Amino acid sequence: MNVALRRATLMVCVLAGALALAVALVVARDASAAPPEPFTDSFTVDDVCDFPVLLEATGKTKGIELPGGRFISVNPGFRVTVTNEEEPTHQITYVVTGAAHVTELDSGELLVVFTGRNLLFDPSYGMLLTMGRFTQVIDLESGAATPPEGKGRVIDVCERLG
């Protein structure tokens, strides 16, 4: 799986990725009663900090289809350990149990409203831990995301790992 697809997958799962989004959009409505599924993944991203970052995610995740082509991704017990691969002792584990409320726009882009604690990252703004209510738009074709905007606390993870 390429880094861009893995980044998108983890974003939606952690945030509260494109793979989880695709799965949630095709899941039948009656499957929404099922409990969250275990999720484990790890991969390295090279383009969000000044050094490669290893992400190791564990927890549970579930996509719930809503009326109007919307869905919500919930992530109970979700944790992500981020490690500076150039300085492996620089490692932080975050609890990221937030939710991602996703709506497809007429343009084909996604409007995502993140609530709670979420780990967001993109080469355009780096890697951020957000706590509160933040929104961003994601272009599914390019994988590009606007910087998150909203109310709450933001922690620059790259700065903490440096």
N, C-alpha and C positions, 0 to 999 in steps of 0.2 A: 504494500500500500504506500503511495507516495506521501511525502511530508505535507503537502497542501490538503490532501484528503484526510490525513490523520489529524491535522490542525483543526479542520472543520468538525470532525467527529468529536474530538475532545472538547471543543468550544461548546457545543450544544449539550453534551453530557455533563461537563463540568459547570458550565454556565448555568447550569441549573437544571454536535457537529453535523455536518451535512449527512453523514451516514445515519445518525439517530433521527434526523429530520426526515430523511427519505423513508426510513422504516416506519416512523410515526404516521406519515401521510398515507401509507398503504395499508396500515393495520386496520382490520375491521372494527367497527364501533363496538361490537359485543366483546372484543378483547380488552376493552378499557377496564373491565372488572378484575383483570388479572393483576397480581401483585408485581411490584418492581422486580426486574431481573438483575442478577449479579453482573457486574461489569468490571473488567480488569484490562488495562492496556498500558503500554509504555513505549515511548519513542522520543527522539531528539529533534528539537527545532533549532535551526542555525541562524535564523534571520530576524529574531525579535529582540535579542539582547546583543551586547558586544562580544558575547561568548556563546557557545552552544549550551542549550539547556535540556537536560533530561527530565521528562515528565513521566511520573508513574502514578496512575489513577486506579483507585479501587473503590468499590461501593456498590450501590444499586441505582438503576435508572429505569425510567418508564416514560414513554410518550403517550399522551392522551389526546385523541382526536376530539375536536370541538366543532360545533356548527359553524358554517361559514368558511370552511377551509382553514381554520385555525387549529393550533394544538399547543399543548403545554408539555414541557419536559421537566420532570421532577427527579430529584437525586438524593434520596435519603441515605444517610451514613456515608456520603461521598467524601473522599480525601484525595488530595493530589500532593505528591512530594516532588518538589522542583529542586534540581541539582545543577550547579554551575559545573560543567564537565571539565573546565580548565582548573578549577579549584574544588574538587569533590567534597571537601569538608564544608563548603558553603552550600548548605542544604536546608530547606524549610518545608514543613508539611502544613498545608492549609486544609481546613474543613470547608468544603464548598457545597453546601446543601441547598443552594438557591434554586430558583426555578427560572425557566426561559419560556416566555409566552410569545409564540411565533405566529405572525400573520403574513401571508403572501400578498405583496402589493401588485397592482395592475402591471407594473413594470417588470414583474418576474423576480424582483428582489425580495428579500425577507426583512420585515420590521420585527426586531426582537426586543422585548421588554424583559430585562433581567431584574428579578427581585431577590432579596436576601444576599447571600455570599456567593460570588461567582468569580472564576478565574477567566479573564478575557485576554486574548493576545492576537496581534497582527503586526506585520512588519512596519506598518504606518505609525503605530503608537507604542509598540513594545508589549510588555506583559503587565497586566494590572489585576489586583485583587479588588473587587468592588463590593461594597456592603451598603445596601440601600436599594434604590430604584433607578435603573439606568436603561437607556435605549440606544440602539444602534441599527444601522441598515447593512445587510450583507448581500453582496452580489454573488449569486451562486455560480455564475460562469467563471469569474476571475478569482473568487474566493476573497476579494477585498472587502474590508469592513470599515465603516466610519468609526471614528473614535467614540467611545461611549460618552453619553451626556446624561446628566440626571442629578439626583440629590442623594447624598450619603457620603461615605468615606471611600477614598481611593488610595491604595498602597502600590507604589512602583516596585514590582517584584524584581526587576533587573537591578535596580539600585540596591535592594536588600541582599541580593546574591553576589554582587560585585566585590 
